[in-house]
Amino acid sequence: MIRTSDLPQLRAAYSDRTAALMASLAELAYDYPPAGSAPGAAPVPPRLAELGFHHVAYFHNGLVDGWAFLAESADLIAVAFRGTASVANWETNLHAAMVHPDATDPNLRVHEGFFAAFNKLYDGESGLRARLLQAAAREQDRKPIYVTGHSLGGALAQIATAALGTDEFAACYTFGSPRVGNAYFDLWVKPPSYRVMDYADIVPQVPLPIPFLYPYRHSGDARYLPDRPEGSPYRYEPGPLIRLGQLIIGLIQFFGSWRLLGIKDHSIAMYAAKLASIADARTQSR
């Protein structure tokens, strides 16, 4: 198990141990808070406490069932966004028209549904921005802030990193994130952003880019987990031919097992297990 105290300090470069911890937090975003809970500060769940966190607050966007949490440890602050976990979340995913965020490059466009969901989590007296300010006020020394999320949560994490982008932000780690914006979105993201993709995960391949209409492009530093990783994720992104081959293999396997490869490899549990194995096998950080 990777704890917050195990991470390399004062370093924004990609780290296997940081990736493993962020994947654990992205996975926990699906489990907490328990059903029926209200937003706000809450007792620290045992699994978060085991990772080294001593304070947690939850956020709900009141729009399409979006959740996130902010957790603090002696070493860092982490913000984790939950991915798709309900029918209502699909309303966010399917609003794929592109909109222009105010006070940004006039050419910048982002996914309408993702941007609206983020704004609802960000704004208000109990929103993410207010909680970050409260967390900073509690500490004498500034702590690095990490942002993470899986699937839809990864898209929200990227927007949060771009919109908040403070000096305290150490890095953003996403897992199986879809495309979020056009080519100008990458210029909006100032802190380091690491986009981890599992072998045949189908979600990073959507929304499909349509030139001039929906010119979606991926953002951030791509990290690719092969089917059986033997070390750190590759700094590589599969091209269309490889993706087509994976799709064919997945369809063949589907008719034998009724499990679609591209969906199986999207599981956050799969990401967390692979990255934990890589981190445990390393004797020093990258």
NORZI-V307273 format. One record per pair of residues at least 24 apart in sequence whose ideal C-beta (glycine too) atoms are under 10 Angstrom apart, sorted by sequence separation. I is the first residue (numbers start at 1). J is the second residue. D is the distance in whole Angstrom. If there is no record, write none. Layout:
i=(I	I)
j=(J	J)
d=(D	D)
This chain:
i=(24	32	33	45	49	52	53	56	58	64	65	89	92	93	142	144	145	146	147	148	149	150	151	152	153	154	155	156	162	165	166	167	169	177	178	179	195	196	201	28	33	48	53	63	64	65	91	92	142	143	144	145	146	147	148	149	150	151	152	155	162	163	165	166	176	178	179	195	196	197	199	24	25	32	45	64	65	66	91	92	142	144	145	146	147	148	149	150	151	152	154	155	159	162	163	164	165	175	176	177	178	179	193	194	195	196	197	198	199	24	33	42	44	51	64	65	143	144	145	146	147	148	149	150	151	158	161	162	164	176	177	178	179	180	182	193	194	195	196	197	198	199	200	25	28	39	44	63	64	89	92	128	132	149	158	161	162	175	176	178	179	192	193	194	195	196	197	198	199	29	39	41	44	63	64	159	161	162	175	178	179	192	194	195	196	198	199	21	37	39	48	136	158	159	161	174	179	189	199	21	61	64	129	158	161	162	184	185	186	188	189	198	48	128	132	136	161	182	183	185	186	187	135	182	183	184	185	186	204	205	33	122	129	132	181	182	183	185	186	204	227	32	117	121	128	129	158	179	181	182	183	184	185	198	205	33	81	128	132	157	179	180	181	183	197	30	32	81	118	122	132	158	179	180	181	182	196	197	29	114	117	118	121	122	157	178	179	180	181	200	205	227	29	32	113	117	118	121	179	180	194	197	199	204	29	81	114	115	118	119	178	179	180	197	225	28	114	115	118	122	154	177	194	197	202	205	233	79	113	114	117	118	122	154	177	195	200	205	233	28	177	200	232	25	111	114	115	118	119	147	202	6	7	110	114	118	146	174	200	201	202	225	229	233	1	5	6	25	118	145	147	148	150	174	200	225	228	229	232	3	4	5	81	111	144	172	173	199	200	227	230	231	232	3	4	32	66	110	111	115	148	155	172	175	202	226	229	230	1	2	3	4	64	68	79	110	154	171	172	174	200	225	229	232	1	2	3	4	29	30	32	63	66	68	151	154	171	173	175	200	225	231	232	1	29	31	66	152	230	231	26	28	29	30	64	65	66	79	110	151	223	229	25	27	29	30	63	64	68	79	110	150	151	200	225	24	25	26	28	29	30	31	63	66	67	68	77	108	232	21	25	26	30	61	66	77	231	22	24	25	26	27	29	61	63	64	79	21	26	61	63	162	205	18	22	61	62	63	70	77	93	101	104	161	202	204	61	62	68	69	72	77	93	104	161	202	203	60	61	68	92	158	159	200	201	202	203	59	60	61	70	101	158	200	201	202	59	61	62	69	70	77	89	90	93	101	118	158	199	200	201	202	203	204	59	61	68	72	89	92	114	199	200	201	202	203	70	71	89	92	114	198	200	201	202	59	70	74	77	78	114	115	199	200	201	7	9	60	61	72	77	78	79	80	81	83	84	85	114	115	154	198	199	200	201	4	9	59	61	72	76	77	78	79	80	81	82	83	84	85	111	114	198	4	5	7	58	59	75	76	77	78	79	80	81	82	83	84	85	111	197	198	4	5	6	7	57	59	74	75	76	77	78	79	80	81	82	83	84	110	111	197	198	201	3	4	5	73	76	77	78	79	80	81	82	83	110	111	198	201	4	5	57	59	72	81	82	83	109	110	111	199	3	4	59	81	83	109	110	198	4	57	58	72	80	81	83	108	109	198	4	57	81	82	83	108	109	110	111	197	57	70	71	81	107	108	109	110	196	199	80	81	107	108	109	198	57	70	79	80	81	107	108	198	57	79	81	106	108	110	196	68	81	105	108	196	55	101	104	105	107	108	68	79	104	39	79	96	99	105	55	96	98	104	105	98	100	101	104	39	41	68	79	93	40	66	67	39	66	98	101	38	39	64	68	68	176	41	66	79	176	40	77	175	176	39	68	76	77	78	83	175	176	41	77	79	80	81	83	175	76	83	176	61	78	175	176	111	175	175	175	173	111	109	111	109	110	109	98	93	96	97	96	96	93	94	93	96	154	98	151	153	97	98	150	151	97	98	150	151	96	98	150	29	84	149	150	29	30	83	96	151	25	27	29	30	150	25	26	150	25	26	27	30	22	24	25	26	29	21	22	23	25	26	18	22	21	22	23	26	18	22	25	26	29	19	18	26	12	11	10	12	9	22	7	4	7	4	26	25	26	27	22	26	22	23	26	22	23	18	19	21	22	23	18	20	22	19	15	18	15	19	12	14	12	13	15	11	12	14	10	11	9	7	26	22	23	22	19	18	19	14	12	13	15	12	14	11	13	12	14	84	83	83	82	19	19	14	16	13	14	19	19	16	16	15	16	14	14	14	30	29	30	27	28	27	26	27	24	27	28	23	26	27	23	26	27	23	24	25	23	24	22	23	22	23	20	21	23	24	19	20	23	24	19	20	22	23	20	21	19	20	21	19	20	23	18	19	20	17	20	21	16	17	19	20	16	19	20	16	17	18	16	17	20	16	17	15	16	16	17	16	15	17	18	19	16	17	18	16	17	15	16	14	15	13	14	2	6	13	2	11	1	11	8	9	2	8	1	2	7	8	1	6)
j=(48	56	57	69	73	76	77	80	82	88	89	113	116	117	166	168	169	170	171	172	173	174	175	176	177	178	179	180	186	189	190	191	193	201	202	203	219	220	225	53	58	73	78	88	89	90	116	117	167	168	169	170	171	172	173	174	175	176	177	180	187	188	190	191	201	203	204	220	221	222	224	50	51	58	71	90	91	92	117	118	168	170	171	172	173	174	175	176	177	178	180	181	185	188	189	190	191	201	202	203	204	205	219	220	221	222	223	224	225	51	60	69	71	78	91	92	170	171	172	173	174	175	176	177	178	185	188	189	191	203	204	205	206	207	209	220	221	222	223	224	225	226	227	53	56	67	72	91	92	117	120	156	160	177	186	189	190	203	204	206	207	220	221	222	223	224	225	226	227	58	68	70	73	92	93	188	190	191	204	207	208	221	223	224	225	227	228	51	67	69	78	166	188	189	191	204	209	219	229	52	92	95	160	189	192	193	215	216	217	219	220	229	80	160	164	168	193	214	215	217	218	219	168	215	216	217	218	219	237	238	67	156	163	166	215	216	217	219	220	238	261	67	152	156	163	164	193	214	216	217	218	219	220	233	240	69	117	164	168	193	215	216	217	219	233	67	69	118	155	159	169	195	216	217	218	219	233	234	67	152	155	156	159	160	195	216	217	218	219	238	243	265	68	71	152	156	157	160	218	219	233	236	238	243	69	121	154	155	158	159	218	219	220	237	265	69	155	156	159	163	195	218	235	238	243	246	274	121	155	156	159	160	164	196	219	237	242	247	275	71	220	243	275	69	155	158	159	162	163	191	246	51	52	155	159	163	191	219	245	246	247	270	274	278	47	51	52	71	164	191	193	194	196	220	246	271	274	275	278	50	51	52	128	158	191	219	220	246	247	274	277	278	279	51	52	80	114	158	159	163	196	203	220	223	250	274	277	278	50	51	52	53	113	117	128	159	203	220	221	223	249	274	278	281	51	52	53	54	79	80	82	113	116	118	201	204	221	223	225	250	275	281	282	52	80	82	117	203	281	282	78	80	81	82	116	117	118	131	162	203	275	281	78	80	82	83	116	117	121	132	163	203	204	253	278	78	79	80	82	83	84	85	117	120	121	122	131	162	286	76	80	81	85	116	121	132	286	78	80	81	82	83	85	117	119	120	135	78	83	118	120	219	262	76	80	119	120	121	128	135	151	159	162	219	260	262	120	121	127	128	131	136	152	163	220	261	262	120	121	128	152	218	219	260	261	262	263	120	121	122	131	162	219	261	262	263	121	123	124	131	132	139	151	152	155	163	180	220	261	262	263	264	265	266	122	124	131	135	152	155	177	262	263	264	265	266	134	135	153	156	178	262	264	265	266	124	135	139	142	143	179	180	264	265	266	73	75	126	127	138	143	144	145	146	147	149	150	151	180	181	220	264	265	266	267	71	76	126	128	139	143	144	145	146	147	148	149	150	151	152	178	181	265	72	73	75	126	127	143	144	145	146	147	148	149	150	151	152	153	179	265	266	73	74	75	76	126	128	143	144	145	146	147	148	149	150	151	152	153	179	180	266	267	270	73	74	75	143	146	147	148	149	150	151	152	153	180	181	268	271	75	76	128	130	143	152	153	154	180	181	182	270	75	76	131	153	155	181	182	270	77	130	131	145	153	154	156	181	182	271	78	131	155	156	157	182	183	184	185	271	132	145	146	156	182	183	184	185	271	274	156	157	183	184	185	274	134	147	156	157	158	184	185	275	135	157	159	184	186	188	274	147	160	184	187	275	135	181	184	185	187	188	149	160	185	121	161	178	181	187	138	179	181	187	188	182	184	185	188	124	126	153	164	178	126	152	153	126	153	185	188	126	127	152	156	157	265	131	156	169	266	131	168	266	267	131	160	168	169	170	175	267	268	134	170	172	173	174	176	268	170	177	270	156	173	270	271	207	271	272	275	275	214	214	216	215	216	216	207	203	206	207	207	208	206	207	207	210	268	213	266	268	213	214	266	267	214	215	267	268	214	216	268	148	203	268	269	149	150	203	216	271	146	148	150	151	271	147	148	272	148	149	150	153	146	148	149	150	153	146	147	148	150	151	144	148	148	149	150	153	146	150	153	154	157	148	148	157	144	144	144	146	144	157	144	143	146	146	173	173	174	175	171	175	172	173	176	173	174	170	171	173	174	175	171	173	175	173	170	173	171	175	169	171	170	171	173	170	171	173	170	171	170	170	196	194	196	196	194	194	196	192	191	192	194	192	194	192	194	194	196	266	266	268	268	223	225	221	223	221	223	232	233	231	232	232	233	232	233	235	268	268	269	267	268	268	268	269	268	271	272	268	271	272	269	272	273	270	271	272	271	272	271	272	272	273	271	272	274	275	271	272	275	276	272	273	275	276	274	275	274	275	276	275	276	279	275	276	277	275	278	279	275	276	278	279	276	279	280	277	278	279	278	279	282	279	280	279	280	281	282	282	282	284	285	286	284	285	286	285	286	285	286	285	286	285	286	275	279	286	276	285	276	286	284	285	279	285	279	280	285	286	280	285)
d=(9	8	10	10	10	9	9	10	10	5	6	9	7	10	10	6	5	5	8	7	9	7	8	10	8	7	8	9	9	7	9	9	10	10	10	10	7	10	9	10	5	9	8	9	6	10	10	5	8	7	8	6	6	4	5	6	4	5	8	5	9	8	4	8	5	5	8	4	10	7	8	10	8	7	9	8	9	7	9	10	6	4	9	7	8	7	7	6	7	8	9	9	9	4	9	10	6	9	9	7	6	8	6	6	7	8	7	8	6	6	9	9	8	9	5	9	9	8	10	7	8	8	9	8	7	8	9	5	9	5	6	8	7	9	9	3	5	5	5	5	5	6	8	9	10	9	9	9	5	8	10	10	10	7	10	6	8	10	6	5	6	8	6	8	7	8	7	9	5	10	10	9	10	8	9	9	8	9	10	6	8	7	6	9	7	9	9	7	9	10	9	9	9	9	6	9	7	6	9	9	9	9	10	7	9	9	10	9	7	8	7	9	10	7	7	7	6	9	7	7	8	9	10	5	9	9	9	4	9	9	7	10	9	8	9	7	5	5	7	9	9	8	8	7	10	7	6	9	7	6	10	10	10	9	9	8	9	8	8	9	10	8	7	9	8	9	6	8	8	9	10	8	4	9	9	9	6	10	7	7	9	5	10	7	10	8	7	8	7	9	6	8	7	10	9	6	9	8	6	6	9	9	9	9	6	8	10	9	9	9	9	8	9	7	9	8	5	9	5	7	8	8	10	8	9	10	9	10	9	6	9	6	8	9	9	9	9	9	8	9	8	8	10	8	7	8	6	9	9	8	9	10	10	9	6	7	9	10	9	9	8	9	6	8	10	10	9	7	10	9	9	10	9	7	4	7	9	9	6	8	6	6	9	10	10	10	9	7	8	10	10	7	9	6	4	9	10	9	8	9	10	10	7	10	8	9	7	9	7	8	4	7	8	10	7	7	9	10	10	10	7	5	6	10	7	9	9	10	10	10	9	10	10	9	9	9	9	9	9	6	8	8	8	10	4	9	5	9	9	8	10	7	6	6	8	9	8	9	8	6	10	10	5	9	4	7	7	6	5	8	10	9	9	10	8	10	9	6	9	7	10	10	6	7	8	10	10	9	6	9	4	8	6	9	6	7	10	7	9	10	8	10	9	6	9	8	10	8	8	8	4	8	8	9	8	8	6	9	7	6	9	9	9	9	8	10	3	9	10	10	10	8	6	9	9	8	8	9	5	7	6	10	10	9	9	3	9	9	8	9	5	8	6	5	6	7	5	9	9	10	7	9	9	9	9	7	10	7	8	5	9	10	9	9	9	10	10	6	6	9	10	9	9	9	8	5	9	10	10	9	8	10	8	4	6	9	7	10	10	10	10	9	9	5	5	10	7	9	9	8	5	9	7	9	8	7	9	9	6	9	10	9	5	9	9	9	9	7	10	8	5	7	7	7	8	7	7	4	6	9	8	9	4	9	8	7	10	7	7	5	5	5	5	5	4	8	3	5	9	8	9	7	4	7	9	7	8	6	8	8	7	7	8	7	6	8	9	5	8	10	6	10	8	9	8	7	6	8	6	10	7	9	9	9	8	4	6	7	9	8	4	10	9	10	8	8	5	7	10	4	10	9	9	6	7	4	9	6	8	6	10	10	9	10	7	7	9	7	5	6	8	5	8	9	10	7	9	9	9	9	10	9	10	4	7	9	7	6	7	9	10	5	8	4	8	7	8	10	10	8	10	5	6	10	8	7	9	9	10	8	9	10	7	5	8	7	8	9	8	9	9	6	8	7	9	10	9	9	10	7	8	9	7	9	7	7	10	9	6	10	9	8	9	8	6	8	9	6	9	10	8	10	9	10	7	9	8	9	7	10	5	9	8	9	9	10	8	10	10	10	9	10	7	9	9	9	10	9	8	6	7	9	9	9	10	9	7	7	5	8	8	9	9	9	8	8	10	9	9	9	9	10	5	9	9	10	9	10	10	9	7	9	10	6	9	10	8	8	9	7	7	8	4	8	9	10	10	7	8	9	8	10	8	10	7	10	7	10	5	9	5	5	7	9	6	9	9	4	6	8	9	8	10	9	10	4	9	9	8	6	7	10	10	8	10	9	9	8	8	9	8	10	8	9	9	10	9	10	8	9	8	9	9	6	9	8	9	4	10	8	10	9	9	6	7	10	8	6	10	7	9	9	9	8	5	8	9	8	5	9	9	9	10	9	10	9	8	9	7	9	6	8	7	7	9	5	5	10	9	10	9	10	9	7	10	8	10	7	10	10	7	9	8	9	5	9	8	8	8	8	7	9	9	9	9	5	6	6	9	8	9	7	8	5	9	8	10	10	10	9	5	6	10	4	9	9	10	10	8	8	9	7	5	7	10	10	8	7	9	9	10	4	9	5	5	9	10	9	9	9	7	8	7	10	8	4	10	7	8	10	9	9	5	5	10	5	9	9	9	9	7	5	9	9	8	10	10	6	9	7	9	5	6	10	6	9	6	9	8	7	7	8	8	9	9	10	5	4	9	8	8	8	9	9)
